[in-house]
Amino acid sequence: MVLRALVTRPEADARALSDLLQARDIMPVLAPLLTIIPNPQAVPELERIQAILFTSANGVRALAALLPADSPAFALPVFCVGDQSARCASDLGFGTAESAGGDLAGLAALVKSRLDPLAGPLYHAAASKLAGDLAALLEEAGFILRRQTLYEAHKAACLPDPAATGLAAGDLDFALFFSPRTATAFVSLVTQEGFGEACREMTAYALSAAVADVLKELPWRRISVASRPDMESLLAVLDADLAAGRLVQ
């Protein structure tokens, strides 16, 4: 039996995950719940900064698209919230990209351990809506964080057709959620469109306890949470379930 996985990530982030699922003989059902809208008119405020901070791969892509290929910003130290954003930064030409392993507290701790607050401000390539207060975590240690909005994430107005069709037919085996905002969008839209009961036959995989808390509003067969807030840890939970046969109805 071929398992079918609902992938709720924005389109660009879903590609790598889809490849990893297909390598496990799982069919990804792509249903992005957030659309990323970059701001092509933004002018990066990079004067005198000592390092760049990324809290998502979307921020990496948005900043890279605004910089000329020979920009000295590509040579600056880069600190990322997780492994995916660090890989994206390296792929797009940024120099030394370090990963904090998945959360804001870890990113702040990494920056504090590597940098001197007297060496200059930090630049955060951010979304219009933030999850957590990175500035507060760093400013308590004397850092100046220069945050600039480079993109917006718009919630889908309705469930994408692949999600609605799969829920109606009852042929989705599990769904993966990587942020509280995406989970909130899913819960809202599923409830609004009357598909809540379909979740009883599905397992939800959550990147963190915060994501899982949002998902608890729906009657899932089971909610599994990654041991660390990164894709590798979430897939490790999935792999354990596959090995134990827990996804077979």
BELVENCOR-V968087 format. One record per residue. RES is the residue in one small letter. SS is DSSP state (helix for helix, strand for strand, loop for the rest). NEAR is the number of other ideal C-beta (glycine too) atoms within 12 Angstrom. Layout:
BEGIN
{{RES,SS,NEAR} {RES,SS,NEAR}}
END
This chain:
BEGIN
{{m,loop,12} {v,loop,17} {l,strand,28} {r,strand,33} {a,strand,41} {l,strand,44} {v,strand,40} {t,loop,47} {r,loop,44} {p,loop,37} {e,helix,25} {a,helix,30} {d,helix,36} {a,helix,34} {r,helix,20} {a,helix,27} {l,helix,37} {s,helix,27} {d,helix,16} {l,helix,25} {l,helix,34} {q,helix,21} {a,helix,16} {r,loop,22} {d,loop,15} {i,strand,31} {m,strand,23} {p,strand,35} {v,strand,36} {l,strand,29} {a,loop,38} {p,loop,33} {l,loop,40} {l,strand,37} {t,strand,24} {i,strand,31} {i,strand,21} {p,strand,27} {n,loop,23} {p,loop,13} {q,loop,13} {a,loop,23} {v,loop,14} {p,loop,32} {e,loop,23} {l,loop,29} {e,loop,15} {r,loop,16} {i,loop,31} {q,loop,28} {a,strand,40} {i,strand,49} {l,strand,47} {f,strand,47} {t,loop,50} {s,loop,43} {a,helix,42} {n,helix,42} {g,helix,48} {v,helix,44} {r,helix,31} {a,helix,38} {l,helix,45} {a,helix,32} {a,helix,25} {l,helix,27} {l,loop,27} {p,loop,13} {a,loop,12} {d,loop,9} {s,loop,20} {p,helix,18} {a,helix,31} {f,helix,26} {a,helix,19} {l,loop,33} {p,strand,29} {v,strand,44} {f,strand,45} {c,strand,42} {v,loop,47} {g,loop,40} {d,helix,28} {q,helix,43} {s,helix,43} {a,helix,36} {r,helix,24} {c,helix,33} {a,helix,40} {s,helix,23} {d,helix,18} {l,loop,32} {g,loop,25} {f,loop,36} {g,loop,20} {t,loop,19} {a,strand,34} {e,strand,31} {s,strand,33} {a,loop,34} {g,loop,28} {g,loop,33} {d,loop,31} {l,helix,34} {a,helix,23} {g,helix,28} {l,helix,42} {a,helix,32} {a,helix,22} {l,helix,32} {v,helix,41} {k,helix,24} {s,helix,14} {r,helix,23} {l,loop,31} {d,loop,18} {p,helix,21} {l,helix,11} {a,helix,18} {g,loop,22} {p,loop,30} {l,strand,43} {y,strand,38} {h,strand,44} {a,strand,49} {a,strand,38} {a,strand,34} {s,loop,23} {k,loop,20} {l,loop,26} {a,loop,28} {g,loop,27} {d,loop,19} {l,helix,39} {a,helix,26} {a,helix,16} {l,helix,29} {l,helix,32} {e,helix,21} {e,loop,16} {a,loop,23} {g,loop,18} {f,loop,33} {i,loop,25} {l,strand,37} {r,strand,27} {r,strand,30} {q,strand,28} {t,strand,26} {l,strand,37} {y,strand,35} {e,strand,23} {a,strand,35} {h,strand,19} {k,strand,28} {a,loop,29} {a,loop,14} {c,loop,18} {l,loop,34} {p,loop,31} {d,helix,17} {p,helix,27} {a,helix,36} {a,helix,25} {t,helix,20} {g,helix,32} {l,helix,34} {a,helix,18} {a,helix,17} {g,loop,18} {d,loop,23} {l,loop,40} {d,loop,37} {f,strand,42} {a,strand,51} {l,strand,45} {f,strand,48} {f,loop,47} {s,loop,43} {p,helix,28} {r,helix,34} {t,helix,41} {a,helix,39} {t,helix,29} {a,helix,35} {f,helix,47} {v,helix,34} {s,helix,24} {l,helix,28} {v,helix,41} {t,helix,22} {q,helix,17} {e,helix,23} {g,loop,14} {f,loop,32} {g,helix,23} {e,helix,18} {a,helix,30} {c,helix,33} {r,helix,19} {e,helix,27} {m,loop,38} {t,strand,36} {a,strand,44} {y,strand,44} {a,strand,38} {l,loop,44} {s,loop,38} {a,helix,21} {a,helix,26} {v,helix,35} {a,helix,30} {d,helix,20} {v,helix,32} {l,helix,42} {k,loop,22} {e,loop,19} {l,loop,33} {p,loop,20} {w,loop,33} {r,loop,26} {r,strand,27} {i,strand,31} {s,strand,35} {v,strand,30} {a,loop,33} {s,loop,19} {r,loop,23} {p,loop,37} {d,loop,28} {m,helix,39} {e,helix,24} {s,helix,27} {l,helix,40} {l,helix,32} {a,helix,20} {v,helix,32} {l,helix,36} {d,helix,22} {a,helix,19} {d,helix,27} {l,helix,25} {a,helix,13} {a,helix,14} {g,loop,11} {r,loop,20} {l,loop,32} {v,loop,16} {q,loop,17}}
END
